[in-house]
Amino acid sequence: MPVPGPGYSITVRVEAPASSTAAGDLTTAVGRVGGVLTAFDVVESHPDSIVVDISANALSENHAQDITQTLDSLPGVRVRKVSDRTFLIHLGGKIEVTPKVALRNRDDLSRAYTPGVARVCQAIAANPEDARRLTIKRNTVAVVTDGSAVLGLGNIGPAAALPVMEGKAALFKKFADVDAWPVCLDTQDTEEIIKIVKAIAPVYAGINLEDIAAPRCFEIEARLREQLDIPVFHDDQHGTAIVVVAALRNALRVVGKNIEDCKIVVSGVGAAGSAIIRLLLGKGPGDIVAADIDGIVHSARGNLDDNLTWIAEHTNKEQRAGTLHEALVGADVFIGVSAPNLFGAEQVATMKSDAVVFALANPDPEIDPLEAQKHAAVVATGRSDFPNQINNVLAFPGVFRGLLDAHAHQIDDSMLLAAADAIADVVDNGKLNASFIVPSVFDNAVAPAVAEAVKRAAKAVQK
């Protein structure tokens, strides 16, 4: 199922004989071991030799080594250097701070800094709300993590989480012109995290919690929302939930079903799964059945934490027990945010006709999408190499843009649902089909539409 992609892209500089077959020999070698050639550039040319940069996508680090070794084994060919293109874009970090005002002379310095800045400080001391108008607070979000649940890598710590948080900040700027900054905390103690975020909050107009493990993330978010006067948003929960709800609305339009009539199975009840369930309940589904590693969640199962107890009380109307496979029988929709390779086409065949399958475990989904397509009418994944990618970047930049523009002090489900509807509406009837239920992350219409919808919802709450 996996195909070579840009995440494992390499550029190999090779020296080869200046023969008429050199280019063909090199490109054929890359293809023979399954690499995908993306560029072929001659950087030096001599009477008896050429130096070529060959860029190719691979499946993994080991696959990239196979490509390199295959090139190096060709007669007369010598590999001079190999560059990992992903590491290259991370050299020195991916974001920076630049001043917005000119500092050309003493007059500029006197207004931007001392003595003029003192007057601005006094104005904010007299009216703290002016910080939103006169400082970076107006447009700044903290991207906060403890490094305990980073991507699919697990608990790798704050320093190793920093490249992800930098990327998040870059996406905020790219898609919504929000200034975001990584805040990677060297603690995984709930009380310490809450205390630190409260202490740094004066700088920011919003807090984006990121890659904090469940169930600790639930308490951290809930308590920070209670104690701060700025919106607190855990993207792993709510960003995912927003895009899933948007995609499901459009998928059900494709198959001609109403959510009120649908049985929805959710696999995974951690941060993302729990948030998806809570937001879907606002849409009035026929029923939701949740499952985790221990099977279907129901009130009599025992050993339920607070989160699972809430889910058991609000889902599974018949309080059924059993396995995920049993839950799928007669289901209209499957939403997976759990683990790879949990079921196959034979289980999808037990679902109702025109089934919808969202297999979102990343990088390897709960079912091979090609297998799911044998029986499901609409299939979505978290991957970029299949149609219908469920990607949080469709949500969080616009959500925070709307919150900042509304000068919001909180966030609630009405704003999340407004964001989901805005994403869904970008895919109008002229574009909608089984392979296109959510817009591209590079669709310039998405973030402004989400921002406007969230801004309206936030202002309605503040009235």
Phi and psi in degrees as a GROMACS rama.xvg file:
@    title "Ramachandran Plot"
@    xaxis  label "Phi"
@    yaxis  label "Psi"
@TYPE xy
-63.0053  147.827  PRO-2
-124.861  151.556  VAL-3
-55.7725  137.078  PRO-4
-138.045  174.461  GLY-5
-68.8003  -14.2656  PRO-6
-64.7445  -23.3766  GLY-7
-122.906  48.9207  TYR-8
-88.1321  135.128  SER-9
-127.456  155.565  ILE-10
-120.552  120.5  THR-11
-107.835  121.446  VAL-12
-92.6432  118.929  ARG-13
-125.185  149.074  VAL-14
-105.245  127.661  GLU-15
-135.7  159.091  ALA-16
-61.9429  146.407  PRO-17
-84.0766  62.0206  ALA-18
-103.388  165.709  SER-19
-69.0062  -18.4576  SER-20
-102.189  1.02969  THR-21
-58.3458  -49.0181  ALA-22
-61.6404  -44.0129  ALA-23
-64.7173  -39.4193  GLY-24
-62.4108  -42.5759  ASP-25
-68.1267  -47.3925  LEU-26
-68.0467  -35.9148  THR-27
-65.1728  -38.1627  THR-28
-62.446  -41.566  ALA-29
-62.3822  -46.479  VAL-30
-66.8071  -32.2143  GLY-31
-63.4874  -31.2496  ARG-32
-101.678  15.8133  VAL-33
88.4872  9.46456  GLY-34
-78.4176  155.791  GLY-35
-111.127  110.473  VAL-36
-69.0453  129.351  LEU-37
-117.412  -18.1224  THR-38
-161.501  147.158  ALA-39
-139.431  106.716  PHE-40
-124.417  123.989  ASP-41
-82.4515  117.445  VAL-42
-102.967  -20.7872  VAL-43
-144.204  146.218  GLU-44
-137.069  129.218  SER-45
-131.248  165.215  HIS-46
-55.632  -35.6514  PRO-47
-114.363  0.34172  ASP-48
-155.752  160.476  SER-49
-130.459  152.708  ILE-50
-115.673  125.339  VAL-51
-126.231  138.732  VAL-52
-97.5436  117.734  ASP-53
-109.607  116.54  ILE-54
-101.72  135.298  SER-55
-149.238  148.452  ALA-56
-91.1902  141.603  ASN-57
-126.184  174.007  ALA-58
-88.5368  -28.6551  LEU-59
-164.177  175.739  SER-60
-63.1531  -40.3959  GLU-61
-64.5952  -39.1165  ASN-62
-65.0788  -38.3749  HIS-63
-62.2079  -37.6706  ALA-64
-66.7845  -36.9004  GLN-65
-61.5714  -42.6488  ASP-66
-61.6773  -45.3035  ILE-67
-62.2687  -46.3201  THR-68
-65.4554  -35.8282  GLN-69
-64.3652  -42.713  THR-70
-63.5602  -42.1563  LEU-71
-68.0855  -21.5133  ASP-72
-86.5979  -8.05598  SER-73
-67.528  143.786  LEU-74
-57.796  125.891  PRO-75
79.5982  0.15925  GLY-76
-100.088  137.582  VAL-77
-130.363  125.638  ARG-78
-79.1515  120.839  VAL-79
-87.6067  -40.2713  ARG-80
-159.856  146.889  LYS-81
-125.664  128.444  VAL-82
-116.605  129.477  SER-83
-85.9366  112.409  ASP-84
-68.4686  -25.3479  ARG-85
-68.5109  -44.8386  THR-86
-64.7631  -34.8678  PHE-87
-60.2306  -39.0171  LEU-88
-76.249  -9.9148  ILE-89
-96.0325  -6.81472  HIS-90
-58.4426  122.338  LEU-91
75.6598  6.82738  GLY-92
89.1985  167.788  GLY-93
-109.554  -4.24279  LYS-94
-134.01  163.516  ILE-95
-152.681  166.451  GLU-96
-106.554  130.838  VAL-97
-128.601  143.699  THR-98
-70.1958  146.548  PRO-99
-92.9741  -11.8809  LYS-100
-120.586  151.578  VAL-101
-75.5985  140.78  ALA-102
-126.078  74.1276  LEU-103
-95.9551  -23.2528  ARG-104
-156.381  -176.612  ASN-105
-63.592  -35.5313  ARG-106
-61.3892  -46.6078  ASP-107
-59.6769  -44.132  ASP-108
-64.5515  -36.3267  LEU-109
-68.9446  -27.6774  SER-110
-87.185  -40.0535  ARG-111
-76.5675  -29.7755  ALA-112
-128.945  -147.506  TYR-113
-74.4729  142.369  THR-114
-91.5214  -13.8551  PRO-115
-60.8418  -35.3965  GLY-116
-60.6427  -24.24  VAL-117
-61.6362  -35.0954  ALA-118
-65.046  -37.3545  ARG-119
-68.1675  -40.6483  VAL-120
-59.0963  -42.4368  CYS-121
-66.0211  -36.5402  GLN-122
-64.4201  -40.1996  ALA-123
-71.2376  -37.319  ILE-124
-60.3676  -37.6097  ALA-125
-75.5371  -31.3077  ALA-126
-141.801  88.5769  ASN-127
-55.2627  -27.7607  PRO-128
-63.9118  -21.0846  GLU-129
-65.263  -13.7618  ASP-130
-60.7495  -32.076  ALA-131
-67.8209  -25.9867  ARG-132
-93.4057  -31.0311  ARG-133
-113.936  5.28775  LEU-134
-138.645  178.485  THR-135
-65.0392  -14.9508  ILE-136
-51.9598  -33.3158  LYS-137
-54.841  -30.3605  ARG-138
-135.508  26.6144  ASN-139
-122.759  135.549  THR-140
-124.845  139.517  VAL-141
-93.1306  128.222  ALA-142
-99.4663  101.737  VAL-143
-105.823  129.839  VAL-144
-141.673  158.916  THR-145
-112.411  4.68566  ASP-146
71.8055  20.1729  GLY-147
-91.4204  -13.6497  SER-148
-150.769  65.967  ALA-149
-90.2035  117.914  VAL-150
48.6751  -132.772  LEU-151
-100.227  15.8985  GLY-152
-90.7111  -15.2101  LEU-153
85.8441  -148.605  GLY-154
-87.2587  87.1128  ASN-155
-106.21  -0.736306  ILE-156
89.0703  167.472  GLY-157
-68.5562  -38.9482  PRO-158
-66.3988  -43.3396  ALA-159
-70.0282  -22.0565  ALA-160
-78.3904  -17.6668  ALA-161
-57.117  -41.5734  LEU-162
-58.6891  -34.6323  PRO-163
-68.0805  -43.2867  VAL-164
-67.5076  -36.3596  MET-165
-59.9583  -44.9743  GLU-166
-60.5  -40.4024  GLY-167
-61.5315  -44.8399  LYS-168
-62.087  -39.9969  ALA-169
-63.2424  -38.4123  ALA-170
-67.8023  -39.7336  LEU-171
-54.6937  -45.6392  PHE-172
-70.8796  -44.145  LYS-173
-61.7296  -46.3729  LYS-174
-96.4368  -20.4341  PHE-175
-140.214  7.5723  ALA-176
53.8911  37.6535  ASP-177
-98.7918  131.896  VAL-178
-85.4427  109.966  ASP-179
-118.477  151.849  ALA-180
-137.245  135.752  TRP-181
-68.3366  135.033  PRO-182
-128.989  94.729  VAL-183
-99.9133  114.701  CYS-184
-96.1049  133.028  LEU-185
-89.6712  53.0846  ASP-186
-158.19  147.849  THR-187
-123.291  24.1947  GLN-188
-90.0278  125.115  ASP-189
-55.4058  -47.0633  THR-190
-64.3605  -40.876  GLU-191
-64.5978  -43.544  GLU-192
-60.6713  -46.0463  ILE-193
-61.415  -44.0364  ILE-194
-63.0386  -43.3219  LYS-195
-66.8435  -45.6452  ILE-196
-64.207  -39.961  VAL-197
-59.9918  -39.6699  LYS-198
-69.362  -33.031  ALA-199
-92.5376  -6.64823  ILE-200
-57.6765  -30.3452  ALA-201
-55.5431  -24.5217  PRO-202
-76.7671  -23.3111  VAL-203
-115.467  153.502  TYR-204
-100.972  -0.695436  ALA-205
-167.226  153.714  GLY-206
-120.022  123.02  ILE-207
-106.649  104.684  ASN-208
-78.2529  140.068  LEU-209
-145.175  133.267  GLU-210
54.8637  45.9741  ASP-211
-109.046  129.063  ILE-212
-67.5647  148.619  ALA-213
-81.8426  150.476  ALA-214
-88.5767  1.01178  PRO-215
-58.7851  -34.6428  ARG-216
-61.8608  -31.521  CYS-217
-64.6215  -47.0375  PHE-218
-67.9043  -41.3509  GLU-219
-60.0545  -47.6782  ILE-220
-64.168  -46.3546  GLU-221
-60.9069  -44.271  ALA-222
-73.1843  -36.3986  ARG-223
-65.9025  -36.8563  LEU-224
-62.495  -35.9309  ARG-225
-70.4385  -34.4629  GLU-226
-100.692  -14.2301  GLN-227
-109.313  156.211  LEU-228
-103.712  25.161  ASP-229
-130.437  156.091  ILE-230
-65.6501  139.388  PRO-231
-121.064  125.094  VAL-232
-135.837  116.477  PHE-233
-91.1827  105.891  HIS-234
-64.5059  -35.8843  ASP-235
-60.5468  -29.5319  ASP-236
-83.9087  -67.7264  GLN-237
-82.7653  -31.9677  HIS-238
-62.211  -46.0923  GLY-239
-61.8592  -45.1808  THR-240
-61.255  -42.094  ALA-241
-58.8045  -49.2963  ILE-242
-69.3586  -37.107  VAL-243
-62.581  -45.2385  VAL-244
-63.9813  -40.137  VAL-245
-61.9817  -47.7883  ALA-246
-64.7698  -39.3762  ALA-247
-66.4471  -39.3017  LEU-248
-56.376  -44.2383  ARG-249
-75.0889  -34.9272  ASN-250
-62.6817  -40.7454  ALA-251
-68.7188  -28.6912  LEU-252
-65.4645  -38.887  ARG-253
-62.8268  -42.9814  VAL-254
-92.7679  -1.09536  VAL-255
71.3718  36.6705  GLY-256
-116.686  152.759  LYS-257
-99.6535  138.441  ASN-258
-61.5984  -28.3815  ILE-259
-63.8419  -19.7286  GLU-260
-102.852  2.62846  ASP-261
-101.44  140.075  CYS-262
-95.3182  123.441  LYS-263
-114.836  127.116  ILE-264
-103.457  126.962  VAL-265
-114.774  120.872  VAL-266
-101.962  118.319  SER-267
106.983  119.272  GLY-268
-127.212  36.5515  VAL-269
-83.7422  -146.087  GLY-270
-59.0067  -52.5355  ALA-271
-69.3336  -48.838  ALA-272
-60.3  -42.6972  GLY-273
-64.0319  -42.1749  SER-274
-66.9014  -38.4295  ALA-275
-60.4784  -45.7655  ILE-276
-60.8324  -46.2912  ILE-277
-63.5633  -40.3531  ARG-278
-74.6439  -37.3521  LEU-279
-62.375  -34.9933  LEU-280
-60.0058  -27.8134  LEU-281
-69.4851  -13.5515  GLY-282
-96.629  -1.46169  LYS-283
68.5603  50.5845  GLY-284
-68.6397  159.979  PRO-285
-58.4458  -49.3628  GLY-286
-163.939  152.774  ASP-287
-122.936  131.836  ILE-288
-118.751  119.587  VAL-289
-99.6427  146.697  ALA-290
-139.667  146.805  ALA-291
-132.976  -161.964  ASP-292
-61.3519  -22.7441  ILE-293
-97.0628  7.49906  ASP-294
103.108  -161.548  GLY-295
-65.0115  137.067  ILE-296
-83.3864  124.425  VAL-297
-149.132  160.442  HIS-298
-63.3267  -28.1958  SER-299
-90.2713  5.07625  ALA-300
-70.438  -31.2231  ARG-301
84.6606  160.487  GLY-302
54.3719  41.3296  ASN-303
-96.3354  130.086  LEU-304
-78.0206  -177.423  ASP-305
-59.9078  -41.4389  ASP-306
-64.5328  -47.2493  ASN-307
-67.5542  -32.9277  LEU-308
-62.7429  -43.8115  THR-309
-62.7242  -43.5859  TRP-310
-63.6472  -43.3625  ILE-311
-60.6649  -34.6478  ALA-312
-76.7882  -22.0042  GLU-313
-113.619  1.10093  HIS-314
-133.02  -178.813  THR-315
54.3761  66.7738  ASN-316
-55.4593  -33.5492  LYS-317
-89.7623  -0.116464  GLU-318
50.5909  48.6561  GLN-319
-73.9955  149.415  ARG-320
-111.775  171.154  ALA-321
132.486  -166.772  GLY-322
-96.4809  170.769  THR-323
-58.9248  -41.8187  LEU-324
-59.7603  -40.3463  HIS-325
-69.1185  -34.8576  GLU-326
-64.4156  -31.9716  ALA-327
-70.6649  -21.9403  LEU-328
-62.7636  119.578  VAL-329
79.6205  7.03081  GLY-330
-81.0165  148.527  ALA-331
-89.2006  -32  ASP-332
-137.391  137.911  VAL-333
-118.055  131.331  PHE-334
-126.149  115.415  ILE-335
-112.712  126.741  GLY-336
-134.673  59.263  VAL-337
-134.193  -91.3478  SER-338
-145.295  160.717  ALA-339
-75.8096  152.291  PRO-340
55.3818  53.0245  ASN-341
-89.2154  -23.3051  LEU-342
-159.047  174.469  PHE-343
-129.938  -168.414  GLY-344
-60.4448  -31.8384  ALA-345
-64.3881  -30.955  GLU-346
-75.9431  -36.7595  GLN-347
-62.3357  -33.2162  VAL-348
-63.8192  -22.0954  ALA-349
-83.7444  -9.87991  THR-350
-75.6253  170.5  MET-351
-67.4744  161.439  LYS-352
-61.707  154.9  SER-353
55.797  44.6412  ASP-354
-71.4295  154.263  ALA-355
-115.3  127.684  VAL-356
-123.994  116.105  VAL-357
-108.717  98.1167  PHE-358
-101.781  95.8496  ALA-359
-106.042  -1.29539  LEU-360
-57.841  138.704  ALA-361
-131.651  134.589  ASN-362
-86.2438  -14.8693  PRO-363
-107.249  116.348  ASP-364
-76.1375  172.956  PRO-365
-62.2087  -26.754  GLU-366
-145.407  143.306  ILE-367
-57.5464  122.97  ASP-368
-54.7994  -33.9527  PRO-369
-66.8978  -33.8825  LEU-370
-70.5118  -42.1895  GLU-371
-61.5787  -37.2849  ALA-372
-65.9833  -14.5588  GLN-373
-64.8257  -28.7516  LYS-374
-129.302  -24.1583  HIS-375
-85.3279  146.246  ALA-376
-81.5943  -32.8856  ALA-377
-134.389  131.413  VAL-378
-128.376  133.945  VAL-379
-130.622  154.091  ALA-380
-137.652  -179.921  THR-381
-94.8236  4.41654  GLY-382
-92.4949  152.981  ARG-383
-88.2896  -8.42501  SER-384
-100.968  14.3252  ASP-385
-132.75  157.141  PHE-386
-62.4179  161.066  PRO-387
61.2495  56.1208  ASN-388
-76.729  123.549  GLN-389
-87.7798  105.69  ILE-390
-130.068  127.904  ASN-391
-60.6787  -21.3239  ASN-392
-65.4897  -16.2441  VAL-393
-67.8951  -21.2779  LEU-394
-109.441  -58.8111  ALA-395
-63.4376  -35.2832  PHE-396
-63.3112  -47.1065  PRO-397
-66.8633  -36.486  GLY-398
-59.3352  -49.1207  VAL-399
-71.5267  -33.6177  PHE-400
-58.8064  -43.9921  ARG-401
-65.62  -42.0514  GLY-402
-63.1885  -43.1864  LEU-403
-66.9252  -41.8182  LEU-404
-66.3626  -29.1991  ASP-405
-86.3232  -2.49723  ALA-406
51.0526  43.9647  HIS-407
-70.0944  145.938  ALA-408
-106.149  -4.52873  HIS-409
-156.945  175.208  GLN-410
-141.094  142.124  ILE-411
-141.326  -179.939  ASP-412
-64.5978  -27.9094  ASP-413
-62.8723  -34.2  SER-414
-73.9533  -38.047  MET-415
-65.3231  -42.446  LEU-416
-67.8137  -35.9235  LEU-417
-62.5678  -40.0597  ALA-418
-64.1287  -42.7071  ALA-419
-61.5681  -45.1715  ALA-420
-63.7471  -37.3791  ASP-421
-64.6533  -41.6453  ALA-422
-63.2901  -45.9623  ILE-423
-60.891  -39.356  ALA-424
-69.6097  -19.7375  ASP-425
-63.7776  -30.4597  VAL-426
-89.8201  92.3052  VAL-427
-80.3672  176.446  ASP-428
-60.9545  -24.8926  ASN-429
-73.8382  -17.0595  GLY-430
-108.67  -23.5028  LYS-431
-67.9374  129.246  LEU-432
-158.724  179.298  ASN-433
-63.0682  -22.6923  ALA-434
-102.59  6.06336  SER-435
-147.339  80.7757  PHE-436
-106.349  -13.2094  ILE-437
-132.602  150.169  VAL-438
-71.2146  164.152  PRO-439
-66.2017  147.555  SER-440
-64.4972  -17.7347  VAL-441
-97.5305  10.5689  PHE-442
-75.5237  114.475  ASP-443
-66.229  -11.2885  ASN-444
-81.1398  -18.0535  ALA-445
-68.9421  -59.8475  VAL-446
-58.53  -44.9372  ALA-447
-62.3433  -37.5102  PRO-448
-65.4748  -44.0627  ALA-449
-64.4076  -44.3476  VAL-450
-59.2636  -45.1173  ALA-451
-65.1363  -41.2491  GLU-452
-65.1755  -43.2635  ALA-453
-67.2681  -40.1231  VAL-454
-59.9102  -45.3708  LYS-455
-62.1989  -43.4165  ARG-456
-66.1919  -38.5185  ALA-457
-66.9755  -41.5911  ALA-458
-66.7203  -33.8964  LYS-459
-65.344  -38.0726  ALA-460
-68.6715  -35.3087  VAL-461
-78.3168  -13.6289  GLN-462
